[in-house]
Each structure stands twice: as C-alpha cells, then as structure tokens.
Amino acid sequence: MAILDLLIEAIQTRKPISFEYNKPNKTPGQRIGNTHAVFILTSKAGQISTKVHIVQTAGVSDTVHEKPFPDFRMFNIEDLSNIVILEAHPCFEPYHEKYNPHWEGYKDVIEKI
C-alpha cells in the first residue's frame, strides 16, 4: 500500500502508526504517532510539498528534551518510510490541543480528522 493510502487509512480509523523519518540531519529510527492531517503546503516562496501533521507519542526525536511527548509535529511525506498502522492499539482521541482543523494551511487538504 502506498504511503499516502496508509496515512489516509490511519486518519480515517484513528489508529496510531509507526514510521521512520529519513530527512537529512534528523535522528534516524522508529517514531510512533497519531496522524491528524495530510495536506499540500505552498511556501511563501511558492514551493509546493506534501506534509503530514502527526502527534508524535514515542520513538526517536531531535527535540524530545525540549518538547516532551506527545508533541504536534509536521513531517515531509516524501521523507517517511516503513509506515505500519498499529491495528492492535486503541483508537486515539481525535484532537490534540495544537490541532486546528480550520487552519488556513489546510486549504489544500487531502485528508484530516
């Protein structure tokens, strides 16, 4: 199943995922979190990219000491790999305090809670 399809399914079922984030200068390893939105973001410079908002709940992080889990984070979808929907885990609560379903950045949303 494609990465985008897995993220959409995780949002629709509200199941946590495990994944790896393979961006240069980021700590490698497994992360776990709750996917809240997948969207197309256009930067002020006009660069277009596909992003995902995930409430990270466990795993490796560059900022866990500054911002303990859970923390609302944005990832580049093209840097995600090894995504697994954690079917045996309970459904997560649909909203994190930093999640705003009406955020202007979701104007080109693919899927969101």
N, C-alpha and C positions, 0 to 999 in steps of 0.2 A: 504494500500500500504506500502511496506517495506521502511525503512529509505533510503537505497541505491537507490531504484527506485525514491523516491521523490527528492533526491539530483540530480540525473541524469536528471530528467524532468526539474528541476529548472535551471540547466545549459543549457539544450537544448532550453528552452523557454526564458531564461534570465529574469526570474521573481524572485523577492525577496522572501525570506522565513522568517517566524518567527519560533523560536525554543527555546528550553531550553537546557542548558549545565549542566549536572549533575555530574561534576567532583568534587571529594573532595577538599575542601579548595578554591573553586570558588564561587563567589556570585551567589546564585540561582535567577532564574527569567527569563523572556522573553527577547530574543535578536532578532534583525532583521538584515538581511544582504543579500548580493548578493553572491551566490555560484559560485566560479570560477573553482575549480578542486577537484576531488576525486581521491585518489591515495593510493597505497601501499608503505609504507616507511619502509626501513630496517635501523635500527640504526647502529652505528659503533660497538656496542656490539652484533649485529646480531638479535636484537629483531624486529619482524615484526608487524606492525599495520596499520590499515586503517585510513587515515587522510582526512580532507577536508579543503580547503582554502576558507575562506569566508571574504568578505569585510563587516565588521560589520558597520551598519549605525545608529543603535539606540538600546536602551534597556540597560540592566544592564551590568556592566563591572568592573573588578578589576583595570583596568588601564586607564579608560576614562579621568582621570585628568592629567595623564602623556602623553597620546596619544589620543587626541580628535578624534571623528568620522569624516569621515569614516576612518577605520583602517583595514589593511590587517592582518588577523589572521588565525592560524591553530588550528583546533579542532580535538579531537579523535572522530571518527564516533560512537564508542560504547557508548560514553557519551552524545549523542544527543537524545532528545525526543521531542514529541509534535510538529513535523515539519508540517508546513502548508505553502503551496505555496500561495503567496498573488496575486491571479489572477487579482484582481481589480487594482493593482498597475501597472504603466507603466514598460516596459522592461528597464533594467538597461544597462548602457554603458558597453561594454564587457571587458574593460581593466582598471585596477587600476594601478597607477604608480609603485607599488611594484610587480605587477603580471608579471611574466616572463614565457610565455608558453614553453620556451625551457630550463627551469631549470632542472638540472640533477636529481633532486628528483622526477621528473615526468616520469622516465624511466618505471615505472610500473603503469602508469595512467589508471584509469578506465573510466573517462570522464573529459574533460576540455573544456574551451572555446577556 
